[in-house]
Amino acid sequence: EAYAISAATNNMPEVTGRICPQDRLCEGNCVIEQSTHGAVTIGSVEKYITDTAFENGWVKAPVPGKENGMSVGIIGGGPGGMAAAEQLRLKGYEVHIYDRYDRMGGLLVYGIPGFKLEKDVVERRVKLLEEGGVVMHTEFEVGRDATLEDLRKKHDSVLIATGVYKARELKLPGAGLENVYPALEYLTTSNRHGLGDKVPA
């Protein structure tokens, strides 16, 4: 019952329970914090509920009651694309996710360090989507492997959920010097190395 409540408004509570800055948001502003009891540790509770639900087999693949005969192509396999895929699948759509990387998960996999969000947590959610019938197309680049128009012809609708892989440029002294890298580039390279990928030194 606790998992059903947690998942009713959140497609990936096991992720938000780990990465959301609760200490600055809900927990930091909890009125109970003003008393001697301390704040409710919402992130830990959310993480515990979802991990327990997965361990006990209570989390089910998004299988619709009835297929509706329509298909949706989603460009981008990050958190937005994955959440949309789950909701659309539950409503009976045939769903295809197209992502240019070799794994689904987007910045959950490539941008957030493993000590903050374990990669198997994301992989577990990806497998659940596949079990529910979501078709994953990795290493698929729109413009190279198919045009947007090709995808529009193939599907009844197309959702663009590519997220942001471009770091903000800082106007600071030294920002453009040799061996000074944007944080996003560093995190992506570091995470790929941690996953066993070959990355430039």
N, C-alpha and C positions, 0 to 999 in steps of 0.2 A: 504494500500500500504506500509506503514512504517513497519507493522508487517511482511508482505511478504518478504521485504528486510532483515529484522533482522533475520528471520527464515531460509532464503535461505542458510546460511552457519553455522547455529547454531541450534541444536535440542532443546536446553533448554535456550533460551535467558533470560527468567525470573529468571533462576538460576545464570547464569554468571553475570547478572546485579546486583545481590546481593552479590556474594561471591568473584568475581575477584578483586584483589587489584589494582583497577584503579588508585588510588592516587600515587602508585609507578610505574605503567606501563604507559598506554596510556595517562591518564590525567596528570600525573607527568612529562611526556616528551612532552606535547603538545606545539607547537611553539607559540600558542596564549597565553600560560601562561607567555611567556617572555614579552608580552605587558601588558597594564593595564587592559585588558578585562577579564583575567582569562581563565582557560581551559574550554573546553566543558565538561560537566559532563556526560560522556558517560555511566557510570553505571546507573545513575538515569534516563537517557533518555531511555536506553534499558529496564529497569524495568518498567517504565511508559508505554511505547509502548506495551509491552507484557501483563501487567496487564489490560490495557484498552482493548486489543484485546480479552482477556478471558472474561472480564465483558460484552462485546458486542456480544459474541458468534462467533467471527471471527476465533477463533482457532478451527480447525476441527481435528477429529480423523484420523489417518493414514490409509485410506481405499484405496486399490489399484484399478486401473481401471479394471484390469483383473488378476485373480489368475493364477499362473504359475504351480501349481501342485506339487511344491517342498516344503520341510519343513526344518527349521533350529532350532536347540536347542541351547539356549544361557545359559551358566552356569555363573550365577552372575547377580543380578538385580540392580546393582549400575548404575551410570551415563553412563559408557561405554556400558553396556548391554542394558540399556534403549534406548540409542541413536541408537545402532545397530538394535534393534528391530523395531524402527520406520522406519529406512531406508529400512530394509528388507521387512517390511510389505507393504510399498509403492511400492515396486518392485514385489509384488504379492506372496511373500513367506508366508506359514503358519509358525508362530513364537511361540515358547514356551520358556519362561524364567524360569530357575530353580534357586531358591535362598534358602540358608540354614536358613535365618532369617524369622520372621513372617510378615515382611513388605518388599516391594520393595523400593529401593532407596539407599541401601548401605550406604556409608559414608555421603551421603546427608542427610540421616535420623539419622544415629547413630553417626556420627563423627563431624558434624557441629552444633554448638549450635543454638537453636531456635531464639535467638535475631539476629543472622546473616542470617539465612535462615529458614523462617517459614515452619513448617512441612506440612501445608496444601498446600503450593506451590508445593511441591514434590508429594503429594497425588493427586493433580489436574492433574499433568502430567501422573501419573500412571493410573488414571481413563480414561484418553484420550487414552492411549495405549490399555486398555481393551476394550473400545468402538470400537476401530479399529480392534479388533479380536485377539490381542496378548493374549496368554494363560499364566497365571501366576501360577507357582507352588511354593508356599512358604513352609518353613520348610522342604525343600527337600535337602538332602545332598548326593552329589555324593560320592559313596563308601559305603553308608549306605542304601539309598533307591533305588539306581540303580548304576551300574558301568558305567564308561565312554564308555565301549564297548556296553552296553545296549542302551545308548543314540545314539551312532553312527549307530546302527542297526535301531533305530526308526526314525532318521532324515537323510536327504540327506547330511547335514553338521552340525557340532557342533562348536560353537565359545566359547572359554574360556575367560570370561571377569570378573574374580574374584576380581580384584583389590588387594589392599594390606591392610590386617588387622593386620599386625605384626609391632609393634612399633620398631623403631631403638633403639638398646641398647647403652646407653651412658657409656663411660669409665670415670666416674667422681667419686670422693670420695662420699660415701653415697648413690650412685645410687641403691644399692641392699639392703638397710636397710629395716626393717619392716615398713610398712605404707608409703613407698615411691612407688608411682605407675607411670607407663608410662602415658603420656598425652592421648594417644589413648584409653587406658583402662578406664581412668577417664572420658573422653568425651562420650564414648559408654555407660558407666554405668549411667552417668548423663542424657544423652538423653533418655535412656530407662526408667529411673525413671520419667522424664518429660512426657513421653508418657503413663504413668500409669502402666508400667510393674513392676513386682516384681523383685527386684534386691538385691543381698547380701549386707548387711550393712557394 
